[in-house]
Amino acid sequence: MTPYERGHAAGYAEAIERERLGDATADTDPSTWFTTTPGDPTDADLAEYERGWTAGWTEYLTAR
């Protein structure tokens, strides 16, 4: 799985979790933000993860 794909899956899952909890502003699981490639991720990996995370949220909210 690429950093983008991991970020996308995590962002989508976090959007679902926050809606389920009824608070889209709560940071219920901060580890979701920082789960990237094991080892020493590159800046490109982090940027792709973040881009995927945002896309996961966008996909979820667009479908709402």
CYANA upper distance limits for C-alpha pairs under 8 A (distance plus 0.5 A):
  1 MET  CA      5 GLU  CA      6.49
  1 MET  CA      6 ARG  CA      6.94
  2 THR  CA      6 ARG  CA      6.75
  3 PRO  CA      7 GLY  CA      6.56
  3 PRO  CA     36 THR  CA      6.99
  3 PRO  CA     37 THR  CA      7.11
  3 PRO  CA     45 ASP  CA      6.11
  3 PRO  CA     46 LEU  CA      7.78
  3 PRO  CA     48 GLU  CA      6.23
  3 PRO  CA     49 TYR  CA      5.22
  3 PRO  CA     52 GLY  CA      8.09
  4 TYR  CA      8 HIS  CA      6.52
  4 TYR  CA     45 ASP  CA      8.28
  4 TYR  CA     48 GLU  CA      5.29
  4 TYR  CA     49 TYR  CA      5.04
  4 TYR  CA     50 GLU  CA      7.87
  4 TYR  CA     51 ARG  CA      7.06
  4 TYR  CA     52 GLY  CA      4.94
  4 TYR  CA     53 TRP  CA      7.93
  5 GLU  CA      9 ALA  CA      6.66
  5 GLU  CA     49 TYR  CA      7.89
  5 GLU  CA     52 GLY  CA      6.70
  6 ARG  CA     10 ALA  CA      6.61
  6 ARG  CA     36 THR  CA      7.87
  6 ARG  CA     49 TYR  CA      7.09
  6 ARG  CA     52 GLY  CA      7.71
  6 ARG  CA     53 TRP  CA      8.32
  7 GLY  CA     11 GLY  CA      6.46
  7 GLY  CA     35 THR  CA      8.49
  7 GLY  CA     36 THR  CA      8.17
  7 GLY  CA     48 GLU  CA      8.03
  7 GLY  CA     49 TYR  CA      4.86
  7 GLY  CA     50 GLU  CA      6.59
  7 GLY  CA     51 ARG  CA      7.68
  7 GLY  CA     52 GLY  CA      4.94
  7 GLY  CA     53 TRP  CA      4.66
  7 GLY  CA     54 THR  CA      8.31
  7 GLY  CA     56 GLY  CA      7.89
  8 HIS  CA     12 TYR  CA      6.59
  8 HIS  CA     49 TYR  CA      7.83
  8 HIS  CA     51 ARG  CA      8.24
  8 HIS  CA     52 GLY  CA      4.55
  8 HIS  CA     53 TRP  CA      4.92
  8 HIS  CA     54 THR  CA      7.53
  8 HIS  CA     55 ALA  CA      6.43
  8 HIS  CA     56 GLY  CA      4.84
  8 HIS  CA     57 TRP  CA      8.23
  9 ALA  CA     13 ALA  CA      6.58
  9 ALA  CA     52 GLY  CA      8.24
  9 ALA  CA     53 TRP  CA      7.63
  9 ALA  CA     56 GLY  CA      6.78
 10 ALA  CA     14 GLU  CA      6.51
 10 ALA  CA     32 THR  CA      6.69
 10 ALA  CA     33 TRP  CA      8.36
 10 ALA  CA     53 TRP  CA      6.67
 10 ALA  CA     56 GLY  CA      7.76
 11 GLY  CA     15 ALA  CA      6.69
 11 GLY  CA     32 THR  CA      8.20
 11 GLY  CA     52 GLY  CA      7.77
 11 GLY  CA     53 TRP  CA      4.66
 11 GLY  CA     54 THR  CA      6.79
 11 GLY  CA     55 ALA  CA      7.82
 11 GLY  CA     56 GLY  CA      5.12
 11 GLY  CA     57 TRP  CA      5.75
 12 TYR  CA     16 ILE  CA      6.91
 12 TYR  CA     53 TRP  CA      7.69
 12 TYR  CA     55 ALA  CA      8.49
 12 TYR  CA     56 GLY  CA      4.72
 12 TYR  CA     57 TRP  CA      5.63
 12 TYR  CA     59 GLU  CA      7.84
 12 TYR  CA     60 TYR  CA      6.58
 13 ALA  CA     17 GLU  CA      6.67
 13 ALA  CA     56 GLY  CA      8.39
 14 GLU  CA     18 ARG  CA      6.55
 14 GLU  CA     32 THR  CA      7.83
 14 GLU  CA     57 TRP  CA      8.27
 15 ALA  CA     19 GLU  CA      6.72
 15 ALA  CA     24 ALA  CA      7.92
 15 ALA  CA     56 GLY  CA      8.43
 15 ALA  CA     57 TRP  CA      6.28
 15 ALA  CA     60 TYR  CA      7.32
 15 ALA  CA     61 LEU  CA      8.43
 16 ILE  CA     20 ARG  CA      6.58
 16 ILE  CA     60 TYR  CA      8.20
 17 GLU  CA     21 LEU  CA      6.68
 18 ARG  CA     22 GLY  CA      6.58
 18 ARG  CA     23 ASP  CA      5.98
 18 ARG  CA     24 ALA  CA      5.47
 18 ARG  CA     25 THR  CA      8.15
 18 ARG  CA     26 ALA  CA      7.54
 18 ARG  CA     28 THR  CA      7.98
 19 GLU  CA     23 ASP  CA      6.64
 19 GLU  CA     24 ALA  CA      6.46
 29 ASP  CA     33 TRP  CA      8.46
 30 PRO  CA     34 PHE  CA      7.77
 31 SER  CA     35 THR  CA      6.64
 36 THR  CA     41 PRO  CA      7.54
 36 THR  CA     45 ASP  CA      8.02
 36 THR  CA     46 LEU  CA      7.42
 36 THR  CA     49 TYR  CA      7.30
 37 THR  CA     41 PRO  CA      6.16
 37 THR  CA     45 ASP  CA      7.87
 41 PRO  CA     45 ASP  CA      6.31
 41 PRO  CA     46 LEU  CA      7.27
 42 THR  CA     46 LEU  CA      6.95
 43 ASP  CA     47 ALA  CA      6.62
 44 ALA  CA     48 GLU  CA      6.56
 45 ASP  CA     49 TYR  CA      6.55
 46 LEU  CA     50 GLU  CA      6.66
 47 ALA  CA     51 ARG  CA      6.60
 48 GLU  CA     52 GLY  CA      6.57
 49 TYR  CA     53 TRP  CA      6.54
 50 GLU  CA     54 THR  CA      6.70
 51 ARG  CA     55 ALA  CA      6.71
 52 GLY  CA     56 GLY  CA      6.60
 53 TRP  CA     57 TRP  CA      7.01
 54 THR  CA     58 THR  CA      6.64
 55 ALA  CA     59 GLU  CA      6.49
 56 GLY  CA     60 TYR  CA      6.78
 57 TRP  CA     61 LEU  CA      6.60
 58 THR  CA     62 THR  CA      6.34
 59 GLU  CA     63 ALA  CA      6.85
 60 TYR  CA     64 ARG  CA      7.09
